[in-house]
Amino acid sequence: MDNFELKEILKSTKVIASVGLSSNPEKESYSIVEYLQQQGYTIIPVNPTATEILGEKVYPSLSAIPVKVDLVQVFRKPEDVPPVVDEAIKIGAKVIWMQVGIEHEESAREAQAAGLKVVMNACMRVAHRMLIGPKPASL
């Protein structure tokens, strides 16, 4: 996927479901999602072991989320990706974004066949900083 397509995804996305988001502020997933939240995205954490992360209610699964999700961000091991993609297709997400180190070709093909855009092995925060840039800090 080229930078133009990535920028279009970042600009059109409003609601991000973050699957596997950690409640531990020391973890990379936490700081990535915190940055995205600060940029104005609505963040919906998906983690069956937490109740609140970054001030947001946590859902045990994508299917439990009561609002429309634009993008499903994956912070899980590659072998855990297939059921996440299946659920993302089921809830009508538009994009699957697998973070750095996460690739699953078969699931990517399945998602694309269902009409979803797929980003693999890429950090959403890095892409946002590079293609859009952070909001200026408020005074």
N, C-alpha and C positions, 0 to 999 in steps of 0.2 A: 504494500500500500504506500502511495507516495505522500509527500507532505501536504499537498492540496487536499487529498481525501481525508487525511488525519485532521487537518484544520477544520474541515467541514463537519466532521464528527464532533469535534470539541465544541464548535460553535452551535450546533443544532441540539446537542444533548442538554437536558435540564435535570433529569432524575437518574441517579446512578445507584444501582444496587451493588454493594461491595461484598462479594461472597468470600468468606474466610478472613474478614477484617478482624485484626486482633484488638483486644481491649487494653493491651499493654502499650503505653506511650513510648516504650523503648524500641518497639518493633517498627520496621520500615513501612509496613502496610498502614499503620496508624498515622505516621507523619505524611505519607502520600495522600491519604484520604483527608486528613486535616487541611492540607494545602488546597485540595480541590473544594472542600467545604468553604474555605476562606475566599475562593474565587467565585462563589455564588451558586455552585451546584447543590441541588438537594441530594443529600446522602442518605441511603437506607442500608444500614449494616445488616448482613446476613451471617449469623453465627449462632448455632444452637446452644452454646454454653454461656452466652452473655444476655443481659437484659437491656443495657444501655451502653453505647459507645459514642464518644464525642457529642454527648448531649442528645443523641438520637435514639429512639426506640429500636431495639434489635429484633429481627424476625428470624425464626428458626429455618426458614426455607424461602426460596423465591415465590413459591405458590402462596405463601401466607401474606405476602405484601398486598395491601388493599388498594394501592394506586398503580397507575401505569408507569412502567419502568422503561426508560429509553435505552440504557446501556447497562450491561452486566459486566462488572469488573471482577476478575478472578484472581484471588490470592490463595490458590490451592495447588497441591502437587499435580503434575501432568496426569497422573493416573486417576485423579479425582475429577478431572474436567468433564468426561462424558455425561454424567448425570446432571451437572450444572448446565451444560449446553442443552440437554433435553428439556430441562425445566425452563430455560430462557426462551426456547422456541415455543413452549406451551403457553407462557405468559405474554407472548407477543413483543418481546424486546426487539430492538432494531440492531443492536451491536453487542458483540462479545469482545471484551478486551482482556486478553491474558497478559499479565504483568511480566516483567523481565524474568527469564528462566522458565517460563511456562509456555509450552507448545504441545499441541495435540492435533496432528494433521487430519485424522479421521473425523474428529469432532468438528474441526474447522470446515471440512467439506460438507458435513451434515448441516451445519449452521448456514453455510452459504447456499446450499440447495433449498433451505427453508426461507431464503431471502434476507438473512442477517448479514451484516458486514462483520468481518473478523479481523482483529488485530492480535498478533501473537508476539511474545517476547519483546514487549515494549513498555516502558514506564509512562503512565499517563501524565504524571507530574512533569517529567522531562519534556514530553511532547508539548504540553500546555505552555511551559516556560519558553520553549524554543519558538513555537508557532503563534502564540497569542501574547504571552507575557503576563506576569502577575499584576493584579490590581494594585494601584498605588496605596500605600499604607495611609489610613485615615488619621488625621491629626487630632 
